[in-house]
Amino acid sequence: MPAKTLQWLFGALMAAFLIVPLLVMMPLAFTSSLLLVYPIPSFSFRWFVELFTLPVWQRAIVNSLIIGFGTTALATVLGVLAALGLRRRLPMIGGLIRTLFMLPMVVPAVVLGIGMQILLARIGLANTHLAVIIAHTVVAVPFVIVSVSGSLAGIDRRVELAAASLGAAPQRVFSKVTLPLAMPGILTGAVLAFATSLDEVVLTLFVAGPNQRTLARQMFSTIRDNISPAIAAAAFLFIFGTLLLAAVVLIVRRKKEVATI
């Protein structure tokens, strides 16, 4: 069998391994049954109605949106600033600083959650929306840094030098040259930050109070108490929202690529 065929086969198997569980779960969001079982007796939107009508799910959705957008804004700003700083050549400490920024991606979430809980309690932010936003930002910033750093690495320095040589101040070079060219990476990082916040459960368990229960935490609690198809409906919203954001980013990137040609 040719090597190229093996590559395609391996890629198809990996894609199926990642996608099939999602495809199995999504139809269950439309079941009329009280259980997550196949075959589906009949199709119904009752679980979506429950999501948007029961107070516990309504509060979870609102909290997820508040915390998600707050995390996205804060993580994007911090991640862009960090990526710009790491863009400079720092022979001695550049690698160390980058490693420190990436630590939240590899540190166990339980360890990070305990540390965040102690710190936020000390400064009086325990059981607040701001506490959850800060905790989610810690794990979202590395994704923004990686995405923005990739975009910045693809920018030809001579373009910025040309703008500066024509009399543009550093702030104008950044706003008119660097920022537009890096925007695809910034948007990708923002989407990743939002998705990370929506999906985060462990940190939320440690730093959130009963009034900051997010959709992911509510799903986790529901699984422990009673496996309801409302979980499948919430998962469907997660998947649909993520795909929608990804589509928006792809459209924006494509438009910018066409504009630069």
TORKOL-4160 file (C-alpha; in steps of 0.2 Angstrom, whole numbers, padded with zeros to 4 digits, m for minus):
261
<pt num="1" X="0000" Y="0000" Z="0000"/>
<pt num="2" X="0007" Y="0017" Z="m0005"/>
<pt num="3" X="0013" Y="0028" Z="0009"/>
<pt num="4" X="0001" Y="0042" Z="0004"/>
<pt num="5" X="m0013" Y="0030" Z="0005"/>
<pt num="6" X="m0008" Y="0025" Z="0023"/>
<pt num="7" X="m0007" Y="0044" Z="0027"/>
<pt num="8" X="m0024" Y="0047" Z="0021"/>
<pt num="9" X="m0031" Y="0031" Z="0030"/>
<pt num="10" X="m0022" Y="0036" Z="0047"/>
<pt num="11" X="m0029" Y="0054" Z="0045"/>
<pt num="12" X="m0047" Y="0047" Z="0042"/>
<pt num="13" X="m0045" Y="0036" Z="0057"/>
<pt num="14" X="m0039" Y="0050" Z="0068"/>
<pt num="15" X="m0053" Y="0061" Z="0062"/>
<pt num="16" X="m0066" Y="0047" Z="0065"/>
<pt num="17" X="m0059" Y="0044" Z="0083"/>
<pt num="18" X="m0062" Y="0063" Z="0087"/>
<pt num="19" X="m0078" Y="0066" Z="0078"/>
<pt num="20" X="m0088" Y="0050" Z="0080"/>
<pt num="21" X="m0092" Y="0052" Z="0099"/>
<pt num="22" X="m0099" Y="0070" Z="0095"/>
<pt num="23" X="m0110" Y="0063" Z="0081"/>
<pt num="24" X="m0116" Y="0050" Z="0093"/>
<pt num="25" X="m0121" Y="0062" Z="0106"/>
<pt num="26" X="m0128" Y="0076" Z="0096"/>
<pt num="27" X="m0144" Y="0067" Z="0090"/>
<pt num="28" X="m0148" Y="0063" Z="0108"/>
<pt num="29" X="m0151" Y="0081" Z="0111"/>
<pt num="30" X="m0167" Y="0079" Z="0101"/>
<pt num="31" X="m0174" Y="0064" Z="0109"/>
<pt num="32" X="m0191" Y="0063" Z="0118"/>
<pt num="33" X="m0185" Y="0050" Z="0130"/>
<pt num="34" X="m0180" Y="0053" Z="0148"/>
<pt num="35" X="m0164" Y="0043" Z="0145"/>
<pt num="36" X="m0149" Y="0044" Z="0134"/>
<pt num="37" X="m0153" Y="0029" Z="0124"/>
<pt num="38" X="m0154" Y="0023" Z="0106"/>
<pt num="39" X="m0165" Y="0021" Z="0096"/>
<pt num="40" X="m0173" Y="0038" Z="0098"/>
<pt num="41" X="m0192" Y="0035" Z="0101"/>
<pt num="42" X="m0196" Y="0052" Z="0093"/>
<pt num="43" X="m0188" Y="0069" Z="0090"/>
<pt num="44" X="m0192" Y="0083" Z="0101"/>
<pt num="45" X="m0186" Y="0100" Z="0107"/>
<pt num="46" X="m0191" Y="0097" Z="0125"/>
<pt num="47" X="m0174" Y="0097" Z="0132"/>
<pt num="48" X="m0169" Y="0114" Z="0123"/>
<pt num="49" X="m0185" Y="0121" Z="0131"/>
<pt num="50" X="m0179" Y="0115" Z="0148"/>
<pt num="51" X="m0162" Y="0123" Z="0145"/>
<pt num="52" X="m0170" Y="0140" Z="0142"/>
<pt num="53" X="m0184" Y="0139" Z="0154"/>
<pt num="54" X="m0178" Y="0131" Z="0170"/>
<pt num="55" X="m0170" Y="0144" Z="0182"/>
<pt num="56" X="m0155" Y="0133" Z="0186"/>
<pt num="57" X="m0150" Y="0131" Z="0167"/>
<pt num="58" X="m0154" Y="0149" Z="0163"/>
<pt num="59" X="m0143" Y="0155" Z="0177"/>
<pt num="60" X="m0129" Y="0143" Z="0171"/>
<pt num="61" X="m0130" Y="0150" Z="0153"/>
<pt num="62" X="m0130" Y="0168" Z="0158"/>
<pt num="63" X="m0115" Y="0165" Z="0170"/>
<pt num="64" X="m0106" Y="0155" Z="0156"/>
<pt num="65" X="m0108" Y="0170" Z="0144"/>
<pt num="66" X="m0103" Y="0183" Z="0157"/>
<pt num="67" X="m0087" Y="0173" Z="0162"/>
<pt num="68" X="m0083" Y="0168" Z="0144"/>
<pt num="69" X="m0083" Y="0185" Z="0137"/>
<pt num="70" X="m0074" Y="0192" Z="0152"/>
<pt num="71" X="m0061" Y="0179" Z="0150"/>
<pt num="72" X="m0060" Y="0181" Z="0131"/>
<pt num="73" X="m0057" Y="0200" Z="0133"/>
<pt num="74" X="m0044" Y="0199" Z="0147"/>
<pt num="75" X="m0035" Y="0184" Z="0140"/>
<pt num="76" X="m0034" Y="0192" Z="0123"/>
<pt num="77" X="m0027" Y="0208" Z="0129"/>
<pt num="78" X="m0014" Y="0199" Z="0140"/>
<pt num="79" X="m0010" Y="0186" Z="0127"/>
<pt num="80" X="m0007" Y="0199" Z="0114"/>
<pt num="81" X="0004" Y="0210" Z="0125"/>
<pt num="82" X="0014" Y="0194" Z="0131"/>
<pt num="83" X="0016" Y="0188" Z="0112"/>
<pt num="84" X="0023" Y="0206" Z="0108"/>
<pt num="85" X="0035" Y="0205" Z="0122"/>
<pt num="86" X="0041" Y="0188" Z="0118"/>
<pt num="87" X="0044" Y="0193" Z="0100"/>
<pt num="88" X="0059" Y="0203" Z="0105"/>
<pt num="89" X="0075" Y="0193" Z="0105"/>
<pt num="90" X="0079" Y="0189" Z="0123"/>
<pt num="91" X="0094" Y="0176" Z="0122"/>
<pt num="92" X="0096" Y="0173" Z="0140"/>
<pt num="93" X="0078" Y="0173" Z="0147"/>
<pt num="94" X="0066" Y="0172" Z="0132"/>
<pt num="95" X="0064" Y="0153" Z="0133"/>
<pt num="96" X="0062" Y="0154" Z="0152"/>
<pt num="97" X="0048" Y="0167" Z="0151"/>
<pt num="98" X="0039" Y="0158" Z="0137"/>
<pt num="99" X="0040" Y="0142" Z="0147"/>
<pt num="100" X="0033" Y="0150" Z="0162"/>
<pt num="101" X="0018" Y="0157" Z="0151"/>
<pt num="102" X="0015" Y="0139" Z="0145"/>
<pt num="103" X="0015" Y="0131" Z="0163"/>
<pt num="104" X="m0004" Y="0132" Z="0165"/>
<pt num="105" X="m0006" Y="0121" Z="0150"/>
<pt num="106" X="0003" Y="0107" Z="0159"/>
<pt num="107" X="0001" Y="0110" Z="0177"/>
<pt num="108" X="m0013" Y="0098" Z="0184"/>
<pt num="109" X="m0030" Y="0108" Z="0185"/>
<pt num="110" X="m0032" Y="0102" Z="0203"/>
<pt num="111" X="m0016" Y="0109" Z="0209"/>
<pt num="112" X="m0020" Y="0125" Z="0199"/>
<pt num="113" X="m0037" Y="0126" Z="0207"/>
<pt num="114" X="m0031" Y="0124" Z="0225"/>
<pt num="115" X="m0018" Y="0138" Z="0222"/>
<pt num="116" X="m0031" Y="0150" Z="0214"/>
<pt num="117" X="m0043" Y="0146" Z="0228"/>
<pt num="118" X="m0031" Y="0151" Z="0241"/>
<pt num="119" X="m0025" Y="0166" Z="0232"/>
<pt num="120" X="m0042" Y="0173" Z="0228"/>
<pt num="121" X="m0048" Y="0170" Z="0245"/>
<pt num="122" X="m0034" Y="0180" Z="0252"/>
<pt num="123" X="m0038" Y="0195" Z="0241"/>
<pt num="124" X="m0056" Y="0194" Z="0245"/>
<pt num="125" X="m0062" Y="0188" Z="0228"/>
<pt num="126" X="m0068" Y="0171" Z="0232"/>
<pt num="127" X="m0085" Y="0166" Z="0225"/>
<pt num="128" X="m0086" Y="0180" Z="0213"/>
<pt num="129" X="m0088" Y="0181" Z="0194"/>
<pt num="130" X="m0071" Y="0191" Z="0194"/>
<pt num="131" X="m0063" Y="0176" Z="0203"/>
<pt num="132" X="m0069" Y="0164" Z="0189"/>
<pt num="133" X="m0064" Y="0175" Z="0175"/>
<pt num="134" X="m0046" Y="0177" Z="0183"/>
<pt num="135" X="m0045" Y="0158" Z="0185"/>
<pt num="136" X="m0051" Y="0155" Z="0167"/>
<pt num="137" X="m0039" Y="0168" Z="0160"/>
<pt num="138" X="m0024" Y="0159" Z="0168"/>
<pt num="139" X="m0027" Y="0144" Z="0158"/>
<pt num="140" X="m0033" Y="0153" Z="0142"/>
<pt num="141" X="m0018" Y="0165" Z="0140"/>
<pt num="142" X="m0006" Y="0152" Z="0134"/>
<pt num="143" X="m0018" Y="0148" Z="0119"/>
<pt num="144" X="m0019" Y="0166" Z="0114"/>
<pt num="145" X="0000" Y="0167" Z="0116"/>
<pt num="146" X="0003" Y="0152" Z="0104"/>
<pt num="147" X="m0009" Y="0159" Z="0091"/>
<pt num="148" X="m0003" Y="0177" Z="0091"/>
<pt num="149" X="0015" Y="0172" Z="0091"/>
<pt num="150" X="0012" Y="0162" Z="0076"/>
<pt num="151" X="0004" Y="0177" Z="0067"/>
<pt num="152" X="0018" Y="0188" Z="0073"/>
<pt num="153" X="0031" Y="0176" Z="0067"/>
<pt num="154" X="0024" Y="0177" Z="0049"/>
<pt num="155" X="0025" Y="0196" Z="0048"/>
<pt num="156" X="0040" Y="0203" Z="0038"/>
<pt num="157" X="0049" Y="0215" Z="0049"/>
<pt num="158" X="0054" Y="0225" Z="0034"/>
<pt num="159" X="0035" Y="0230" Z="0032"/>
<pt num="160" X="0036" Y="0238" Z="0049"/>
<pt num="161" X="0053" Y="0246" Z="0046"/>
<pt num="162" X="0047" Y="0253" Z="0030"/>
<pt num="163" X="0032" Y="0261" Z="0039"/>
<pt num="164" X="0044" Y="0268" Z="0053"/>
<pt num="165" X="0056" Y="0275" Z="0039"/>
<pt num="166" X="0041" Y="0285" Z="0032"/>
<pt num="167" X="0039" Y="0294" Z="0048"/>
<pt num="168" X="0026" Y="0283" Z="0057"/>
<pt num="169" X="0027" Y="0283" Z="0076"/>
<pt num="170" X="0029" Y="0266" Z="0085"/>
<pt num="171" X="0010" Y="0267" Z="0090"/>
<pt num="172" X="0005" Y="0270" Z="0072"/>
<pt num="173" X="0015" Y="0256" Z="0066"/>
<pt num="174" X="0007" Y="0245" Z="0078"/>
<pt num="175" X="m0011" Y="0250" Z="0075"/>
<pt num="176" X="m0009" Y="0251" Z="0056"/>
<pt num="177" X="0003" Y="0238" Z="0051"/>
<pt num="178" X="0007" Y="0225" Z="0065"/>
<pt num="179" X="m0011" Y="0224" Z="0072"/>
<pt num="180" X="m0020" Y="0221" Z="0056"/>
<pt num="181" X="m0007" Y="0208" Z="0050"/>
<pt num="182" X="m0008" Y="0199" Z="0067"/>
<pt num="183" X="m0028" Y="0200" Z="0068"/>
<pt num="184" X="m0031" Y="0182" Z="0061"/>
<pt num="185" X="m0020" Y="0175" Z="0075"/>
<pt num="186" X="m0028" Y="0187" Z="0088"/>
<pt num="187" X="m0046" Y="0181" Z="0083"/>
<pt num="188" X="m0041" Y="0163" Z="0083"/>
<pt num="189" X="m0033" Y="0165" Z="0101"/>
<pt num="190" X="m0049" Y="0174" Z="0106"/>
<pt num="191" X="m0060" Y="0160" Z="0100"/>
<pt num="192" X="m0049" Y="0147" Z="0109"/>
<pt num="193" X="m0050" Y="0157" Z="0125"/>
<pt num="194" X="m0069" Y="0158" Z="0124"/>
<pt num="195" X="m0070" Y="0139" Z="0121"/>
<pt num="196" X="m0058" Y="0136" Z="0135"/>
<pt num="197" X="m0068" Y="0146" Z="0147"/>
<pt num="198" X="m0084" Y="0137" Z="0142"/>
<pt num="199" X="m0076" Y="0120" Z="0144"/>
<pt num="200" X="m0067" Y="0123" Z="0161"/>
<pt num="201" X="m0075" Y="0113" Z="0175"/>
<pt num="202" X="m0061" Y="0109" Z="0188"/>
<pt num="203" X="m0056" Y="0127" Z="0191"/>
<pt num="204" X="m0074" Y="0132" Z="0192"/>
<pt num="205" X="m0077" Y="0119" Z="0206"/>
<pt num="206" X="m0063" Y="0127" Z="0216"/>
<pt num="207" X="m0066" Y="0146" Z="0214"/>
<pt num="208" X="m0084" Y="0148" Z="0210"/>
<pt num="209" X="m0099" Y="0149" Z="0222"/>
<pt num="210" X="m0117" Y="0144" Z="0220"/>
<pt num="211" X="m0121" Y="0160" Z="0210"/>
<pt num="212" X="m0107" Y="0158" Z="0198"/>
<pt num="213" X="m0111" Y="0140" Z="0192"/>
<pt num="214" X="m0107" Y="0139" Z="0174"/>
<pt num="215" X="m0115" Y="0128" Z="0160"/>
<pt num="216" X="m0100" Y="0116" Z="0161"/>
<pt num="217" X="m0102" Y="0115" Z="0180"/>
<pt num="218" X="m0120" Y="0112" Z="0179"/>
<pt num="219" X="m0118" Y="0098" Z="0167"/>
<pt num="220" X="m0105" Y="0090" Z="0178"/>
<pt num="221" X="m0117" Y="0091" Z="0193"/>
<pt num="222" X="m0132" Y="0084" Z="0183"/>
<pt num="223" X="m0121" Y="0069" Z="0177"/>
<pt num="224" X="m0118" Y="0066" Z="0196"/>
<pt num="225" X="m0136" Y="0067" Z="0201"/>
<pt num="226" X="m0146" Y="0061" Z="0186"/>
<pt num="227" X="m0140" Y="0058" Z="0168"/>
<pt num="228" X="m0153" Y="0069" Z="0158"/>
<pt num="229" X="m0154" Y="0072" Z="0140"/>
<pt num="230" X="m0153" Y="0090" Z="0144"/>
<pt num="231" X="m0134" Y="0087" Z="0145"/>
<pt num="232" X="m0135" Y="0082" Z="0127"/>
<pt num="233" X="m0144" Y="0098" Z="0123"/>
<pt num="234" X="m0131" Y="0108" Z="0132"/>
<pt num="235" X="m0117" Y="0099" Z="0123"/>
<pt num="236" X="m0126" Y="0102" Z="0106"/>
<pt num="237" X="m0125" Y="0121" Z="0111"/>
<pt num="238" X="m0107" Y="0119" Z="0115"/>
<pt num="239" X="m0103" Y="0111" Z="0099"/>
<pt num="240" X="m0113" Y="0122" Z="0088"/>
<pt num="241" X="m0107" Y="0138" Z="0096"/>
<pt num="242" X="m0089" Y="0133" Z="0094"/>
<pt num="243" X="m0091" Y="0128" Z="0076"/>
<pt num="244" X="m0100" Y="0145" Z="0073"/>
<pt num="245" X="m0086" Y="0155" Z="0081"/>
<pt num="246" X="m0073" Y="0144" Z="0071"/>
<pt num="247" X="m0083" Y="0148" Z="0055"/>
<pt num="248" X="m0083" Y="0167" Z="0059"/>
<pt num="249" X="m0064" Y="0166" Z="0061"/>
<pt num="250" X="m0061" Y="0157" Z="0045"/>
<pt num="251" X="m0072" Y="0169" Z="0035"/>
<pt num="252" X="m0062" Y="0184" Z="0043"/>
<pt num="253" X="m0045" Y="0176" Z="0039"/>
<pt num="254" X="m0051" Y="0172" Z="0021"/>
<pt num="255" X="m0056" Y="0190" Z="0018"/>
<pt num="256" X="m0040" Y="0197" Z="0025"/>
<pt num="257" X="m0030" Y="0185" Z="0014"/>
<pt num="258" X="m0040" Y="0191" Z="m0001"/>
<pt num="259" X="m0037" Y="0209" Z="0004"/>
<pt num="260" X="m0018" Y="0207" Z="0005"/>
<pt num="261" X="m0017" Y="0199" Z="m0012"/>
